[in-house]
Amino acid sequence: MPKTALQREYGRTPAALPSTSLVELLRGWLPRQRWFAGKGRRVTGLTILSSTELSPGCLHLLVRAEHLGPPAHGGTAVPAPADWYQLLLGVREMLPSRLAPAFIGRVSVGPLNEMVVYDALHDPTAAGLLLERLRSPGSVGPLRFERDARVTLPAGLTARLLDVEQSNTSLVYGDSFILKVFRRVQPGINPDLEVPWALARQECSRVPAPAAWFRTSQPQEATLGVLQPFLRDAEDGWTLALRSLTAGEEFGDQAHALGRATAEVHLALASAFPVEVPSRAERRRLAVAMSERLDATARSVAELQRYASGLRGAFDAVARVGTSRPSQRIHGDLHLGQLLCTGQQWSLIDFEGEPARPLAERRRAQSPVRDVAGMLRSFDYAARSRRPWRPEWAQRCRDAFCAGYAAGAHWDPREEPELLRAYETDRAVYEVLYEARHRPDWLPVPMAAVRRLAENRETSKP
């Protein structure tokens, strides 16, 4: 039988690659990746959960990584919950220079002795396999590839890796589609598939509809990736906001439009999913969860400890004060980078929520005020990323966003000051932990908000 192009290019099949060789290579490689959740923590155990050969020279893996968590009260690190990661591995005798950044290691024992293993999502040929599988739905081992039958997926679209800082990996195919490959995988349907699919049925034009997706059934059902139309001429809100700041221009009209777009999506979500009126007990549980995240972060980031008692007051107020707003499905991680502008149209993307939080929590009905608080924090981030700092610019953006939201939703989030302050505080605490782990130079940005919120100054001020 003639060899395929992949067989000719890659050589031997990885099917016989010994798991012990993979484990040793991945144990050292995983912690260095941008999307690895256990930053700064030693991997104490690594297990291959599933291994599927997509084609000769290309192997799909799910691995389970165990690592130590932050120190407990006694100062001793304790095991953290294990994480699952999705990998697409390639195998070659020699790695070309263009794939040098994808290098994982060279096998030293077994039938693939001296073969190179690398991250195949960096390889257009290997990455193209995923699109071809999505074009022809079906199963490969535990993997299931599916698509919307109404969408045409052309053959032969060239794959390129989207080189942006994020917790997943995105591939663009011919400037027509974008595939988000979830690196950290959790059992269950991912909101980045569930929510846009539901909104498509609501005919909500603010969110690109899924064109195709793939999932696994082993060791449990989980979403692995989602393909959507690529808005190639779009610019994200973060880029536009920074451009405005650099030019000394106002951003109020855009912020107002962002607020209105967010409100429209919230209304569509309230129609697509059940809504709930939170009880006093549920508000207490929310306050407790926020306080626990604060305590855990303060143990990891010493700079936060002096403000903890002041911040906790915002959470206590949530338990005491009622709210007129029902809980519903929301975006969950809304900021300027999650909104794209094409012409005059704003679209919302990336409904995965905060990847560090459990999937069940991200799929839970929550207050829409949480998304509003995320956007208010994002305007503050933008203002502090340029010198001189322009707090009045951020304030005008925050007011314009809330006014736009009120125009679209027919209620103003500033009418819920205790809830807005609590969610903004919770978001700032999340940012402190994120920046401390991933971008220490940015830590002063959320810490400035922490100081303000701990002093309980007016919620709307940046």
Phi, psi and omega in degrees: 000132181296149177285145174284169178300322180293319178297319180294323185281318188266336182087231187292149177289147177276004187303327183266009182299121183293136182298329180296324178294316178298315182302315182293322178292315184288331180301322179273334185276318185304311184298344181271356185275144182304326186266004179288127188285333185267050183305133177076009182241139182287134175284119182262346179198143180219127183230136175276115182276322178207150181220120184229125178276112177282329179191158176307125180092003183219120187234130176262129182233146161244127181236153178248121183248131175249141179208165179283145176270187178293157180302140176281186184302328181279359178090003181257130179292139180242156180300138176263161175304140182291153179242148173260143177228145178257131181228145169242112187253141173248157180229128178219159173286321178226144180257121179293157185300329181294339179256011181304321179295344182268358185300130175254312179171176179245129181292136185250350181218165173087189185293341177255031179307129178074008173277148180267133175250136185213166178283106188285350175293344175277352186257112182304324181294312180291319179297330178296337178299323181296317178295319180297322176295321180289331177293330181237083186305148180160187184249145170228103186059229180279357183272136179236122180255129185223159177207164173284118185297343180279349184259133176267125177252108182294152175276156171077014178289129181288134180266140172221143180282132177279114188270078176228159180278114181203172184270001175230187177236131182243138178242132177256131181249106175057026183060020180249323183223155176231131180251118174267120177260117182285119181282309176268121189249138175233145181301141179112174178282134181282137179302336181288349169257313185299312187288308179300326178295318178294320180291329176297322178291337176274001182058039177276115185277359183278350185230124177299133183279146177297136176262326180198167182198164173219155187213174177234154176252355181228139358285345173217164177296130180202146175280135183249331181191155181225131177256129180225164174300142179265120180274082194291333181265007184276152172238142182277160184298327179297313180299316181293322179294316179294324177297320178297316179297316181298323182275357182070029183256163177280158179231014186297317181297317178295319179297321177298316178296323177297318178297319180293319178298318179298317179298319180298319179293320178299318178297319178295321178295322179294334176277330185276333184231159178297149175248154184225144172266115185293133177277170177299321179297321179291325177294323177295319179296322177298315180297320179295317180297319178296318179295322179294321177295323177298313181297317180296320179291321179296329177289333182268330184238104187299328182300337184277339191300321184292342182257357189301315184295322178292322179292325183298333178299327178296323181286322178299325180295328179298320181290330184275322190260134179283173179221144179270355185264128175289157173276151182202176172289140182227184175289307174099341179210050189278130174204177186301327181288349181263007178239132182243138180248123174239108187066244178254004185260126175262134178237147176259138180228174172059073181268020181293335187081186179288111186301335182288344183266153182302148183299320180300322178292321182291335180268358184281150173295133181222171179288136175297344177299333179298317177296319179299315180299322178299320178291321178297321176295326182292322176297322177296317177302313181299314182297324182276354180276354180237148176246138359286152179298136182241081182297330181292328176297313179298319180298316179294323177295317180299315179295318181294320179298313180296322178294319177295321178297316180298323179294326180275324185262346182067026167205147186259123180299340177289351174283353178243063189297321180294317180293320181296318179295319180296315181290325177292323177295315179299320179294318180296322178296317176302316181296322179301312181295318180298311183293322179299325182276321191249323185220074184305331180295339181268355184304324179301337182293302177292332179294329176296320177292322178302315180298316180296312183293326179293330178275356176059042173284171187308132187302322188284350182277140181282000000 
